[in-house]
Structures are given as structure tokens and as C-alpha cells.
Amino acid sequence: MIDEKATEELARLRRSIDNIDAALVHLLAERFKCTQQVGALKALTGMPPADKNRERDQIARLRTLATDAGLDPVLAEKFLAFVIAEVIHHHERIAEASNAASGRSRQT
Amino acid sequence: MIDEKATEELARLRRSIDNIDAALVHLLAERFKCTQQVGALKALTGMPPADKNRERDQIARLRTLATDAGLDPVLAEKFLAFVIAEVIHHHERIAEASNAASGRSRQT
């Protein structure tokens, strides 16, 4: 009987986790749309892909938000580091593609 | 002039990124509330912290959601792997604490 109740409770919690994950994926999609625009803008104007001051401000802000929301601030910082690493990797690819394209146009 | 416009555009995009990040942190806080309950339930009933079938289903579902939302499915999978690793680490700590507590109660 305890096992059946535990299984039901686990299924209930997993349905909530699935709903939250769907929301997270959709927000991440919007976030990457924004950072793709940032990447294109940086490549166009020659700004470097990474910006340490911006990252420091983001980390400080997210740690505070996390603490207020009852989330371990270390986890929020790790999450942001993961997302920023993906974004910078993407910006570098955009910059490389942009350089390669301008190299090709100079050669022709 | 182009630089001023680019700086303004960058600031505009960063304000959107900051709003999205605040939403992501709050959703992550809710997600970890759910997984903390899952961890406590698993520790109580002796279920193992990790569940490979569940993870496989989650990955397949999030990859589909990501593709529909215009997000790279590889990135969604990496994101889920990051979150699941944190959760399992947390479940293991709960299970260890629970075992240590029951060990202490047997000794007394």
C-alpha cells in the first residue's frame, strides 16, 4: 500500500517536473534567439565574444535572485556558467563564419 | 553613430536576456522543490536515486520540444543532463543523510 502511494506520488511530481521542463526549454529557446542577435551584432561590429564585466554582473544578480527564490545560489551560478559557455561557443562560431565569409569576398 | 546604435541594441537585448534569466531561475527553483520531494520519497522507500528509463524518456521528450521551439536539441539534451546530474547528486546526499540518521538511531 505504501509502495502504491509512493508510486502515485512519484508520478504526480514527475508530471510537474515535465511541465516545468517544457517551460524551461521554451524560455531557453527565446534566450538563444536573443544571444544569436547579440552574436551577430558583436561579429558585425568587431566586439569580442566574451565580456567578463557583463558576466560578473549576471552572476551577482542571479545569485541574489536564486537566494530570494529559495534556490541554491551555487546551482544558479553553475547554470549560468553552463549557458554562457554555450553562448560564447556559439558567438565564436558566428565570428569565424563571418571572418571566413569576408576572407572569401576579399579573394574574389 | 553605428557604434552608438550597436551599443543601444546590445543593451536592449541584454535587458531581455536578464528578464528571461530571472524567469529561468524562478522555474529552476520550482523544479528543485519538486525533485527534493522526489529525493525524499526515494530515500524513504529505498528507490535508487537514478532512473535510466525515466531519463531516456525525458531526453526524447525535451529534444522534440526543443526542435518545435527552434532550439538546438543537442543543447536541450546537454541542459537536461546538467540538471539531472545536479538532482542525482542531491538525491545521493539525501539518501546518505537518511542512512546516517537511521544508523545513529539504531546505535542509540
Backbone of each chain as ProteinMPNN parsed JSONL, in Angstrom:
{"seq_chain_A": "MIDEKATEELARLRRSIDNIDAALVHLLAERFKCTQQVGALKALTGMPPADKNRERDQIARLRTLATDAGLDPVLAEKFLAFVIAEVIHHHERIAEASNAASGRSRQT", "coords_chain_A": {"N_chain_A": [[0.842, -1.215, 0.0], [1.932, 1.24, 0.815], [3.897, 1.394, -1.14], [2.345, 1.647, -3.442], [1.132, 4.111, -3.019], [3.447, 5.661, -2.917], [4.384, 5.342, -5.519], [2.347, 6.576, -6.956], [2.599, 9.182, -5.97], [5.164, 9.794, -6.842], [4.711, 9.772, -9.625], [2.982, 11.936, -9.824], [4.64, 14.074, -9.028], [6.526, 13.91, -11.066], [5.017, 14.625, -13.277], [4.655, 17.344, -12.785], [7.335, 18.156, -12.908], [7.852, 17.605, -15.6], [6.153, 19.488, -16.818], [7.365, 21.871, -15.959], [9.872, 21.563, -17.149], [9.186, 21.734, -19.866], [8.447, 24.41, -19.996], [10.927, 25.561, -19.312], [12.518, 24.788, -21.512], [11.271, 26.195, -23.575], [11.724, 28.828, -22.739], [14.508, 28.845, -22.801], [14.856, 28.602, -25.548], [13.912, 31.115, -26.396], [15.812, 32.695, -25.094], [18.168, 31.975, -26.44], [17.553, 32.925, -28.952], [17.79, 35.656, -28.493], [20.536, 35.792, -27.775], [21.687, 34.95, -30.115], [21.213, 37.111, -31.741], [22.764, 38.953, -30.356], [25.265, 37.813, -30.791], [25.508, 38.073, -33.594], [25.515, 40.839, -33.81], [27.828, 41.482, -32.366], [29.763, 40.239, -33.959], [29.5, 41.721, -36.27], [30.273, 44.296, -35.502], [32.733, 43.905, -34.503], [33.064, 43.453, -31.801], [34.342, 41.683, -28.923], [33.633, 38.129, -28.354], [33.283, 37.279, -25.632], [32.491, 38.872, -22.47], [33.694, 39.917, -19.69], [32.976, 41.672, -17.59], [30.233, 41.992, -17.907], [29.451, 39.31, -17.476], [30.191, 39.001, -14.783], [28.405, 40.776, -13.55], [25.992, 39.51, -14.231], [26.204, 37.06, -12.872], [26.272, 37.896, -10.171], [23.741, 39.079, -9.961], [22.0, 36.92, -10.563], [22.601, 35.163, -8.496], [21.578, 36.514, -6.289], [18.833, 36.632, -7.015], [18.306, 33.89, -7.049], [18.711, 33.149, -4.36], [16.626, 34.603, -3.173], [14.51, 33.211, -4.301], [14.648, 30.767, -3.149], [16.439, 28.952, -4.177], [19.505, 27.179, -4.394], [22.235, 29.318, -4.51], [24.692, 28.616, -5.6], [24.063, 26.654, -7.412], [22.532, 28.156, -9.243], [24.539, 29.784, -10.227], [26.225, 27.887, -11.439], [24.483, 27.0, -13.411], [24.175, 29.328, -14.964], [26.821, 29.596, -15.822], [27.054, 27.339, -17.431], [25.18, 27.977, -19.478], [26.274, 30.384, -20.477], [28.758, 29.498, -21.42], [27.947, 27.893, -23.552], [26.794, 29.859, -25.158], [28.974, 31.586, -25.732], [30.611, 29.864, -27.142], [28.968, 29.548, -29.326], [28.928, 32.224, -30.309], [31.578, 32.463, -31.059], [31.671, 30.694, -33.172], [29.97, 32.029, -34.968], [31.489, 34.363, -35.4], [33.772, 33.268, -36.588], [32.64, 32.208, -38.922], [31.8, 34.56, -40.085], [34.255, 35.892, -40.474], [35.443, 34.082, -42.238], [33.725, 34.33, -44.389], [34.127, 37.05, -45.109], [36.77, 36.884, -45.799], [36.626, 35.246, -48.012], [35.179, 36.962, -49.682], [37.021, 38.977, -50.047], [38.914, 37.658, -51.502], [37.694, 37.182, -53.916]], "CA_chain_A": [[0.0, 0.0, 0.0], [2.863, 2.377, 0.835], [4.54, 1.415, -2.438], [1.397, 2.18, -4.432], [1.019, 5.552, -2.744], [4.721, 6.275, -3.296], [4.435, 5.354, -6.982], [1.416, 7.642, -7.383], [3.193, 10.471, -5.604], [6.289, 9.992, -7.775], [4.136, 10.116, -10.941], [2.442, 13.299, -9.703], [5.78, 15.003, -9.026], [7.157, 13.883, -12.394], [4.189, 15.413, -14.212], [5.009, 18.758, -12.554], [8.693, 18.361, -13.439], [7.729, 17.648, -17.059], [5.582, 20.794, -17.19], [8.392, 22.898, -15.733], [10.907, 21.383, -18.176], [8.677, 22.273, -21.135], [8.565, 25.874, -19.877], [12.364, 25.893, -19.346], [13.008, 24.648, -22.892], [10.757, 27.312, -24.382], [12.448, 30.049, -22.337], [15.876, 28.738, -23.333], [14.771, 28.898, -26.989], [13.843, 32.58, -26.517], [17.103, 33.247, -24.667], [19.154, 31.784, -27.502], [17.22, 33.865, -30.037], [18.409, 36.942, -28.099], [22.0, 35.737, -27.817], [22.087, 34.86, -31.52], [21.254, 38.503, -32.212], [23.953, 39.563, -29.734], [26.423, 37.257, -31.507], [25.583, 38.678, -34.935], [25.869, 42.248, -33.586], [29.236, 41.525, -31.955], [30.585, 39.877, -35.123], [29.385, 42.831, -37.234], [30.95, 45.495, -35.011], [34.073, 43.531, -34.028], [33.146, 43.316, -30.33], [34.772, 40.321, -28.579], [32.505, 37.261, -27.966], [33.08, 37.241, -24.176], [32.513, 40.174, -21.796], [33.856, 39.484, -18.285], [32.224, 42.556, -16.688], [28.817, 41.597, -18.05], [29.279, 38.004, -16.814], [30.272, 39.203, -13.33], [27.125, 41.38, -13.146], [24.934, 38.493, -14.363], [26.365, 36.082, -11.785], [25.862, 38.535, -8.906], [22.281, 39.276, -10.0], [21.306, 35.623, -10.496], [22.792, 34.589, -7.147], [20.598, 37.191, -5.422], [17.503, 36.159, -7.409], [18.196, 32.487, -6.629], [18.543, 33.134, -2.899], [15.258, 35.072, -2.886], [13.542, 32.211, -4.785], [14.852, 29.507, -2.427], [17.311, 28.062, -4.959], [20.924, 27.268, -4.02], [22.892, 30.258, -5.428], [25.791, 27.92, -6.293], [23.438, 25.991, -8.553], [22.186, 29.191, -10.224], [25.795, 30.226, -10.851], [26.638, 26.794, -12.329], [23.557, 27.015, -14.545], [24.54, 30.458, -15.824], [28.128, 29.278, -16.434], [26.75, 26.385, -18.499], [24.516, 28.679, -20.585], [27.216, 31.357, -21.059], [29.767, 28.739, -22.18], [27.299, 27.518, -24.819], [26.581, 31.079, -25.944], [30.272, 32.074, -26.231], [30.983, 28.888, -28.156], [28.156, 29.892, -30.495], [29.415, 33.512, -30.823], [32.868, 32.23, -31.733], [31.37, 30.068, -34.477], [29.43, 33.097, -35.833], [32.612, 35.246, -35.768], [34.606, 32.512, -37.535], [31.91, 32.13, -40.196], [31.808, 35.917, -40.628], [35.62, 36.128, -40.963], [35.662, 33.225, -43.408], [32.942, 34.906, -45.485], [34.78, 38.266, -45.59], [38.007, 36.417, -46.455], [36.235, 34.757, -49.349], [34.773, 38.066, -50.537], [38.235, 39.711, -50.428], [39.652, 36.877, -52.5], [37.018, 37.129, -55.22]], "C_chain_A": [[0.875, 1.263, 0.0], [3.524, 2.524, -0.534], [3.633, 2.018, -3.499], [1.245, 3.687, -4.266], [2.284, 6.284, -3.186], [4.832, 6.38, -4.811], [3.534, 6.444, -7.547], [2.009, 9.024, -7.135], [4.367, 10.802, -6.539], [5.771, 10.421, -9.145], [3.599, 11.547, -10.929], [3.565, 14.334, -9.779], [6.43, 15.06, -10.406], [6.341, 14.651, -13.431], [4.476, 16.908, -14.039], [6.393, 19.065, -13.123], [8.653, 18.456, -14.968], [7.15, 18.985, -17.538], [6.628, 21.9, -17.063], [9.482, 22.796, -16.803], [10.461, 21.923, -19.532], [8.8, 23.8, -21.13], [10.029, 26.303, -19.973], [12.903, 25.832, -20.773], [12.522, 25.807, -23.759], [11.44, 28.635, -24.018], [13.886, 30.032, -22.853], [15.892, 29.057, -24.829], [14.72, 30.414, -27.213], [15.173, 33.223, -26.149], [18.137, 33.122, -25.783], [18.83, 32.62, -28.746], [17.88, 35.214, -29.749], [19.916, 36.874, -28.249], [22.511, 35.53, -29.246], [22.171, 36.259, -32.128], [22.469, 39.226, -31.636], [25.211, 39.101, -30.488], [26.614, 37.898, -32.87], [26.046, 40.13, -34.826], [27.352, 42.384, -33.239], [30.157, 41.22, -33.135], [30.644, 41.045, -36.107], [30.236, 44.023, -36.818], [32.341, 45.182, -34.453], [34.215, 43.466, -32.519], [33.552, 41.879, -29.989], [33.592, 39.464, -28.11], [32.223, 37.269, -26.46], [33.177, 38.655, -23.6], [32.505, 39.885, -20.29], [33.062, 40.348, -17.308], [30.735, 42.207, -16.699], [28.562, 40.281, -17.303], [29.276, 38.142, -15.296], [28.953, 39.777, -12.803], [26.003, 40.347, -13.19], [24.988, 37.492, -13.206], [25.857, 36.668, -10.467], [24.345, 38.66, -8.847], [21.551, 37.945, -9.833], [21.465, 34.957, -9.133], [21.781, 35.201, -6.173], [19.182, 36.7, -5.716], [17.274, 34.736, -6.913], [17.93, 32.406, -5.129], [17.119, 33.544, -2.523], [14.213, 34.018, -3.262], [13.696, 30.861, -4.087], [15.662, 28.485, -3.198], [18.752, 28.273, -4.5], [21.651, 28.205, -5.003], [24.065, 29.635, -6.189], [25.246, 27.242, -7.553], [23.063, 26.999, -9.646], [23.438, 29.655, -10.96], [26.302, 29.167, -11.845], [25.79, 26.783, -13.599], [23.939, 28.135, -15.514], [25.866, 30.189, -16.533], [27.932, 28.323, -17.603], [26.164, 27.109, -19.715], [25.489, 29.635, -21.273], [28.276, 30.637, -21.897], [29.206, 28.33, -23.543], [27.165, 28.726, -25.745], [27.903, 31.563, -26.552], [30.778, 31.161, -27.344], [30.247, 29.211, -29.469], [28.624, 31.201, -31.137], [30.717, 33.33, -31.601], [32.641, 31.607, -33.114], [30.833, 31.114, -35.458], [30.579, 33.983, -36.335], [33.513, 34.559, -36.794], [33.958, 32.474, -38.916], [31.939, 33.491, -40.889], [33.178, 36.265, -41.211], [35.887, 35.34, -42.232], [34.947, 33.82, -44.618], [33.612, 36.164, -46.034], [36.099, 37.941, -46.258], [37.729, 35.975, -47.872], [35.897, 35.942, -50.254], [35.98, 38.923, -50.934], [38.987, 38.993, -51.545], [39.015, 36.938, -53.872], [37.074, 38.488, -55.917]], "O_chain_A": [[0.598, 2.224, -0.717], [3.694, 3.638, -1.031], [4.076, 2.794, -4.345], [1.231, 4.438, -5.242], [2.218, 7.376, -3.751], [5.314, 7.386, -5.333], [3.901, 7.146, -8.489], [1.93, 9.914, -7.982], [4.532, 11.944, -6.967], [6.327, 11.331, -9.761], [3.746, 12.279, -11.908], [3.462, 15.332, -10.491], [6.836, 16.129, -10.862], [6.898, 15.253, -14.349], [4.533, 17.651, -15.019], [6.598, 20.107, -13.746], [9.339, 19.289, -15.559], [7.602, 19.542, -18.538], [6.759, 22.753, -17.942], [9.961, 23.812, -17.305], [11.261, 22.503, -20.265], [9.203, 24.404, -22.123], [10.344, 27.292, -20.635], [13.651, 26.712, -21.198], [13.273, 26.334, -24.58], [11.702, 29.462, -24.891], [14.417, 31.055, -23.284], [16.819, 29.7, -25.322], [15.393, 30.938, -28.1], [15.615, 34.172, -26.797], [18.894, 34.059, -26.04], [19.73, 32.979, -29.504], [18.456, 35.837, -30.642], [20.523, 37.797, -28.792], [23.646, 35.895, -29.555], [23.068, 36.559, -32.917], [23.122, 40.009, -32.325], [26.101, 39.9, -30.781], [27.734, 38.227, -33.26], [26.854, 40.599, -35.628], [28.043, 43.272, -33.74], [31.199, 41.855, -33.299], [31.686, 41.325, -36.698], [30.846, 44.684, -37.658], [33.043, 46.079, -33.988], [35.329, 43.429, -31.997], [33.153, 40.949, -30.689], [32.645, 39.994, -27.53], [31.062, 37.268, -26.049], [33.849, 39.521, -24.158], [31.454, 39.642, -19.697], [32.534, 39.842, -16.318], [30.079, 42.137, -15.66], [27.572, 40.156, -16.582], [28.485, 37.503, -14.602], [28.442, 39.347, -11.769], [25.158, 40.307, -12.295], [23.96, 37.125, -12.637], [25.106, 36.019, -9.738], [23.732, 38.383, -7.816], [20.6, 37.847, -9.057], [20.558, 34.264, -8.671], [21.203, 34.502, -5.341], [18.422, 36.388, -4.8], [16.196, 34.407, -6.419], [17.037, 31.685, -4.684], [16.486, 32.922, -1.67], [13.159, 33.931, -2.631], [12.966, 29.917, -4.391], [15.588, 27.289, -2.917], [19.171, 29.402, -4.247], [21.685, 27.924, -6.201], [24.394, 30.071, -7.292], [25.878, 27.254, -8.609], [23.251, 26.73, -10.833], [23.406, 29.891, -12.167], [26.748, 29.497, -12.944], [26.295, 26.585, -14.704], [24.017, 27.924, -16.724], [26.019, 30.514, -17.711], [28.567, 28.474, -18.647], [26.598, 26.884, -20.844], [25.533, 29.7, -22.501], [28.65, 31.118, -22.967], [29.898, 28.408, -24.558], [27.39, 28.631, -26.952], [27.959, 31.907, -27.733], [31.304, 31.626, -28.356], [30.821, 29.155, -30.557], [28.712, 31.292, -32.361], [30.933, 33.945, -32.645], [33.318, 31.944, -34.085], [31.187, 31.099, -36.636], [30.648, 34.316, -37.518], [33.963, 35.187, -37.752], [34.615, 32.676, -39.937], [32.082, 33.577, -42.108], [33.272, 36.852, -42.289], [36.479, 35.851, -43.182], [35.479, 33.821, -45.728], [33.676, 36.355, -47.249], [36.512, 38.639, -47.185], [38.477, 36.277, -48.803], [36.261, 35.956, -51.43], [35.989, 39.525, -52.008], [39.606, 39.617, -52.408], [39.696, 36.77, -54.884], [36.558, 38.634, -57.025]]}, "seq_chain_B": "MIDEKATEELARLRRSIDNIDAALVHLLAERFKCTQQVGALKALTGMPPADKNRERDQIARLRTLATDAGLDPVLAEKFLAFVIAEVIHHHERIAEASNAASGRSRQT", "coords_chain_B": {"N_chain_B": [[28.448, 56.623, -34.917], [27.233, 54.258, -35.789], [28.36, 52.648, -33.861], [27.153, 53.684, -31.56], [24.484, 53.04, -32.001], [24.745, 50.28, -32.105], [25.578, 49.758, -29.488], [23.326, 50.577, -28.075], [21.47, 48.71, -29.065], [22.616, 46.353, -28.168], [22.319, 46.747, -25.401], [19.54, 46.701, -25.217], [18.941, 44.059, -25.996], [20.244, 42.722, -23.95], [18.703, 43.44, -21.754], [16.387, 42.003, -22.263], [17.452, 39.402, -22.111], [18.175, 39.371, -19.415], [15.629, 39.497, -18.221], [14.565, 37.038, -19.076], [16.373, 35.302, -17.861], [15.78, 35.742, -15.159], [13.244, 34.61, -15.049], [13.929, 31.962, -15.711], [15.527, 31.221, -13.489], [13.608, 31.308, -11.444], [11.873, 29.285, -12.299], [13.625, 27.119, -12.202], [14.003, 27.029, -9.453], [11.46, 26.168, -8.622], [11.46, 23.689, -9.906], [13.498, 22.335, -8.537], [12.342, 22.222, -6.043], [10.391, 20.298, -6.512], [12.03, 18.09, -7.203], [13.386, 17.734, -4.86], [11.383, 16.743, -3.242], [10.946, 14.362, -4.622], [13.412, 13.163, -4.146], [13.335, 12.818, -1.35], [11.188, 11.063, -1.143], [12.178, 8.864, -2.565], [14.332, 8.151, -0.954], [13.007, 7.443, 1.361], [11.518, 5.213, 0.582], [13.387, 3.548, -0.383], [13.989, 3.555, -3.09], [16.205, 3.687, -5.936], [18.5, 6.492, -6.479], [18.968, 7.287, -9.187], [17.268, 6.86, -12.379], [17.264, 5.259, -15.149], [15.474, 4.684, -17.279], [13.484, 6.611, -16.995], [15.072, 8.909, -17.407], [15.791, 8.517, -20.083], [13.32, 8.781, -21.357], [12.753, 11.441, -20.69], [14.788, 12.828, -22.039], [14.209, 12.232, -24.748], [11.704, 13.443, -24.978], [12.262, 16.158, -24.402], [14.028, 16.799, -26.44], [12.345, 16.728, -28.67], [10.508, 18.77, -27.972], [12.298, 20.919, -27.942], [13.152, 21.064, -30.622], [10.715, 21.755, -31.845], [10.438, 24.264, -30.724], [12.433, 25.711, -31.863], [14.96, 25.47, -30.803], [18.271, 24.225, -30.54], [18.351, 20.763, -30.406], [20.437, 19.296, -29.286], [21.53, 21.042, -27.473], [19.398, 21.29, -25.673], [19.384, 18.725, -24.657], [21.91, 18.608, -23.436], [21.472, 20.532, -21.471], [19.458, 19.304, -19.926], [20.923, 17.089, -19.045], [22.791, 18.348, -17.421], [21.099, 19.406, -15.396], [19.899, 17.052, -14.395], [22.159, 15.687, -13.416], [22.855, 17.351, -11.29], [20.584, 17.002, -9.713], [20.619, 14.223, -9.111], [22.976, 14.065, -7.682], [22.162, 15.533, -5.511], [20.041, 13.878, -4.566], [21.537, 11.682, -3.767], [22.938, 12.744, -1.65], [20.798, 13.226, 0.108], [19.959, 10.577, 0.557], [22.245, 9.51, 1.783], [22.327, 11.064, 4.1], [19.954, 10.247, 5.243], [20.465, 7.505, 5.66], [22.603, 7.726, 7.435], [21.309, 8.91, 9.573], [19.456, 6.89, 10.302], [21.254, 4.948, 11.003], [22.412, 6.114, 13.221], [20.178, 6.153, 14.884], [19.79, 3.453, 15.279], [21.984, 2.856, 16.785], [21.524, 4.122, 19.169]], "CA_chain_B": [[26.982, 56.515, -34.943], [26.943, 52.817, -35.829], [28.742, 52.123, -32.549], [26.141, 54.092, -30.577], [23.307, 52.209, -32.283], [25.075, 48.904, -31.719], [25.593, 49.733, -28.024], [21.91, 50.629, -27.659], [20.851, 47.433, -29.433], [23.165, 45.364, -27.229], [21.685, 46.986, -24.091], [18.139, 46.261, -25.348], [18.94, 42.595, -25.995], [20.651, 42.253, -22.617], [17.563, 43.592, -20.833], [15.52, 40.83, -22.5], [18.151, 38.223, -21.565], [18.056, 39.448, -17.944], [14.245, 39.111, -17.862], [14.422, 35.594, -19.297], [17.164, 34.623, -16.821], [15.035, 35.8, -13.894], [12.186, 33.589, -15.172], [14.582, 30.643, -15.663], [15.929, 30.941, -12.099], [12.407, 31.01, -10.655], [11.4, 27.949, -12.7], [14.576, 26.14, -11.649], [13.707, 26.919, -8.016], [10.274, 25.292, -8.508], [11.852, 22.336, -10.326], [14.263, 21.693, -7.46], [11.396, 21.895, -4.963], [9.788, 19.004, -6.898], [12.998, 16.985, -7.149], [13.69, 17.485, -3.442], [10.32, 15.839, -2.775], [11.241, 13.059, -5.238], [14.574, 12.624, -3.426], [12.891, 12.385, -0.013], [10.331, 9.889, -1.366], [13.046, 7.743, -2.955], [15.125, 7.756, 0.217], [12.071, 6.829, 2.309], [11.03, 3.916, 0.084], [14.537, 2.756, -0.831], [14.165, 3.571, -4.549], [17.531, 4.218, -6.265], [18.466, 7.91, -6.869], [18.885, 7.459, -10.643], [16.285, 6.012, -13.06], [17.718, 5.399, -16.542], [14.314, 4.705, -18.193], [12.894, 7.951, -16.869], [15.977, 9.866, -18.063], [15.708, 8.317, -21.533], [12.047, 9.381, -21.779], [12.863, 12.904, -20.562], [15.663, 13.311, -23.115], [13.477, 12.141, -26.019], [10.632, 14.444, -24.961], [12.826, 17.521, -24.46], [14.599, 17.002, -27.785], [11.217, 17.045, -29.557], [10.033, 20.111, -27.595], [13.317, 21.891, -28.354], [13.084, 21.203, -32.079], [9.488, 22.512, -32.145], [10.593, 25.652, -30.244], [13.546, 26.351, -32.577], [16.197, 25.366, -30.008], [19.111, 23.08, -30.904], [18.041, 19.651, -29.48], [21.668, 18.895, -28.575], [21.641, 21.948, -26.333], [18.364, 20.919, -24.693], [19.84, 17.475, -24.02], [23.022, 18.983, -22.53], [20.862, 21.24, -20.351], [18.811, 18.307, -19.068], [21.987, 16.285, -18.42], [23.333, 19.196, -16.349], [20.119, 19.486, -14.304], [19.748, 15.709, -13.807], [23.382, 15.399, -12.646], [22.727, 18.095, -10.027], [19.499, 16.395, -8.933], [21.061, 12.915, -8.602], [23.961, 14.394, -6.652], [21.366, 15.963, -4.362], [19.351, 12.689, -4.045], [22.529, 10.841, -3.074], [23.22, 13.388, -0.346], [19.626, 12.976, 0.97], [19.98, 9.159, 0.933], [23.351, 9.349, 2.739], [21.913, 11.689, 5.358], [18.898, 9.38, 5.79], [21.14, 6.298, 6.161], [23.398, 8.107, 8.603], [20.358, 9.161, 10.664], [18.907, 5.61, 10.772], [22.385, 4.291, 11.663], [22.544, 6.72, 14.55], [19.049, 5.764, 15.737], [19.988, 2.058, 15.673], [23.041, 2.807, 17.797], [21.091, 4.671, 20.461]], "C_chain_B": [[26.548, 55.051, -34.942], [27.247, 52.211, -34.449], [27.689, 52.448, -31.493], [24.879, 53.244, -30.752], [23.543, 50.768, -31.838], [25.054, 48.755, -30.201], [24.175, 49.734, -27.468], [21.213, 49.288, -27.895], [21.32, 46.32, -28.484], [22.488, 45.502, -25.852], [20.24, 46.485, -24.103], [18.066, 44.738, -25.263], [19.297, 42.054, -24.608], [19.534, 42.414, -21.592], [16.597, 42.421, -21.011], [16.151, 39.569, -21.92], [18.03, 38.205, -20.039], [16.65, 39.048, -17.482], [14.059, 37.605, -17.991], [15.185, 34.825, -18.212], [16.448, 34.631, -15.468], [13.933, 34.742, -13.906], [12.786, 32.189, -15.062], [14.957, 30.272, -14.225], [14.71, 30.585, -11.25], [11.83, 29.642, -11.02], [12.324, 26.853, -12.157], [14.327, 25.931, -10.154], [12.506, 25.997, -7.799], [10.623, 23.853, -8.861], [12.6, 21.619, -9.202], [13.398, 21.43, -6.228], [10.773, 20.525, -5.244], [10.793, 17.869, -6.731], [13.452, 16.724, -5.709], [12.647, 16.546, -2.842], [10.536, 14.432, -3.336], [12.38, 12.384, -4.472], [14.183, 12.072, -2.059], [12.064, 11.104, -0.119], [11.174, 8.654, -1.703], [13.854, 7.228, -1.769], [14.257, 6.976, 1.213], [11.695, 5.409, 1.887], [12.156, 3.036, -0.448], [14.69, 2.662, -2.339], [15.534, 4.173, -4.87], [17.454, 5.678, -6.743], [18.297, 8.11, -8.374], [17.873, 6.482, -11.235], [16.523, 6.197, -14.563], [16.552, 5.454, -17.537], [13.648, 6.077, -18.201], [13.766, 8.982, -17.597], [15.883, 9.768, -19.587], [14.439, 8.97, -22.084], [12.126, 10.913, -21.755], [13.685, 13.487, -21.717], [14.905, 13.325, -24.44], [12.413, 13.243, -26.103], [11.193, 15.859, -25.124], [13.459, 17.814, -25.813], [13.494, 17.385, -28.772], [10.697, 18.456, -29.269], [10.995, 21.188, -28.089], [13.227, 22.135, -29.862], [11.863, 22.041, -32.47], [9.639, 23.99, -31.771], [11.752, 26.38, -30.936], [14.842, 26.372, -31.791], [16.953, 24.116, -30.457], [18.832, 21.92, -29.923], [19.257, 19.149, -28.714], [21.828, 19.753, -27.322], [20.609, 21.61, -25.25], [18.789, 19.657, -23.941], [20.972, 17.753, -23.024], [22.474, 19.662, -21.273], [20.224, 20.25, -19.375], [19.856, 17.46, -18.338], [22.591, 17.046, -17.24], [22.388, 19.199, -15.138], [19.989, 18.13, -13.603], [20.966, 15.346, -12.95], [23.317, 16.085, -11.284], [21.696, 17.436, -9.11], [19.961, 15.076, -8.312], [22.075, 13.104, -7.472], [23.225, 14.76, -5.347], [20.632, 14.78, -3.715], [20.317, 11.799, -3.253], [22.846, 11.411, -1.692], [22.062, 13.141, 0.626], [19.661, 11.535, 1.485], [21.065, 8.891, 1.975], [22.955, 9.884, 4.112], [20.869, 10.815, 6.056], [19.505, 8.107, 6.388], [21.926, 6.593, 7.433], [22.483, 8.299, 9.811], [19.811, 7.837, 11.204], [20.007, 4.797, 11.452], [22.55, 4.794, 13.085], [21.421, 6.236, 15.461], [19.164, 4.302, 16.149], [21.008, 1.95, 16.805], [22.545, 3.253, 19.168], [20.043, 3.776, 21.119]], "O_chain_B": [[25.64, 54.65, -34.214], [26.496, 51.377, -33.941], [27.367, 51.617, -30.644], [24.283, 52.791, -29.775], [22.659, 50.124, -31.272], [24.573, 47.748, -29.681], [23.856, 49.005, -26.529], [20.47, 48.798, -27.045], [20.537, 45.471, -28.059], [22.132, 44.506, -25.223], [19.77, 45.914, -23.119], [17.23, 44.192, -24.543], [18.729, 41.062, -24.151], [19.427, 41.615, -20.661], [16.052, 41.906, -20.035], [15.461, 38.757, -21.304], [17.808, 37.151, -19.442], [16.495, 38.349, -16.481], [13.467, 36.97, -17.118], [14.696, 33.814, -17.706], [16.501, 33.652, -14.724], [13.708, 34.06, -12.906], [12.219, 31.324, -14.395], [14.732, 29.141, -13.795], [14.768, 29.668, -10.431], [11.351, 28.92, -10.146], [11.865, 25.801, -11.712], [14.424, 24.813, -9.648], [12.524, 25.147, -6.909], [10.156, 22.913, -8.217], [12.365, 20.438, -8.947], [13.685, 20.518, -5.453], [10.641, 19.696, -4.343], [10.462, 16.814, -6.189], [13.858, 15.61, -5.381], [12.972, 15.668, -2.042], [10.34, 13.437, -2.638], [12.324, 11.188, -4.185], [14.635, 10.999, -1.658], [12.206, 10.186, 0.689], [10.926, 7.557, -1.203], [14.035, 6.022, -1.603], [14.696, 5.999, 1.818], [11.569, 4.516, 2.724], [11.917, 1.919, -0.907], [15.422, 1.807, -2.837], [15.988, 5.072, -4.162], [16.455, 6.07, -7.347], [17.565, 9.004, -8.799], [17.638, 5.41, -10.677], [16.049, 7.159, -15.166], [16.621, 6.183, -18.527], [13.302, 6.623, -19.248], [13.248, 9.832, -18.322], [15.893, 10.778, -20.291], [14.463, 9.622, -23.128], [11.641, 11.59, -22.661], [13.321, 14.51, -22.297], [14.95, 14.313, -25.173], [12.24, 13.886, -27.138], [10.66, 16.658, -25.893], [13.43, 18.953, -26.281], [13.687, 18.265, -29.611], [10.471, 19.242, -30.189], [10.574, 22.231, -28.587], [13.227, 23.28, -30.315], [11.958, 22.927, -33.319], [9.05, 24.862, -32.41], [12.022, 27.541, -30.628], [15.727, 27.184, -32.065], [16.348, 23.077, -30.723], [19.055, 22.079, -28.722], [19.119, 18.628, -27.607], [22.206, 19.264, -26.258], [20.916, 21.641, -24.058], [18.574, 19.542, -22.734], [20.991, 17.21, -21.92], [22.941, 19.409, -20.162], [20.418, 20.34, -18.162], [19.695, 17.149, -17.158], [22.869, 16.463, -16.192], [22.824, 19.019, -14.001], [19.97, 18.061, -12.374], [20.816, 14.763, -11.876], [23.671, 15.499, -10.261], [21.9, 17.324, -7.901], [19.727, 14.832, -7.128], [22.041, 12.41, -6.457], [23.614, 14.354, -4.252], [20.589, 14.668, -2.49], [19.962, 11.241, -2.215], [23.0, 10.681, -0.712], [22.283, 12.88, 1.809], [19.431, 11.28, 2.667], [20.847, 8.145, 2.929], [23.207, 9.256, 5.141], [20.884, 10.657, 7.277], [19.119, 7.677, 7.475], [21.914, 5.81, 8.382], [22.823, 7.908, 10.928], [19.708, 7.663, 12.419], [19.726, 4.037, 12.378], [22.791, 4.028, 14.018], [21.641, 5.944, 16.637], [18.705, 3.926, 17.227], [20.912, 1.076, 17.667], [23.068, 2.828, 20.198], [19.566, 4.084, 22.211]]}, "name": "protein", "num_of_chains": 2, "seq": "MIDEKATEELARLRRSIDNIDAALVHLLAERFKCTQQVGALKALTGMPPADKNRERDQIARLRTLATDAGLDPVLAEKFLAFVIAEVIHHHERIAEASNAASGRSRQTMIDEKATEELARLRRSIDNIDAALVHLLAERFKCTQQVGALKALTGMPPADKNRERDQIARLRTLATDAGLDPVLAEKFLAFVIAEVIHHHERIAEASNAASGRSRQT"}
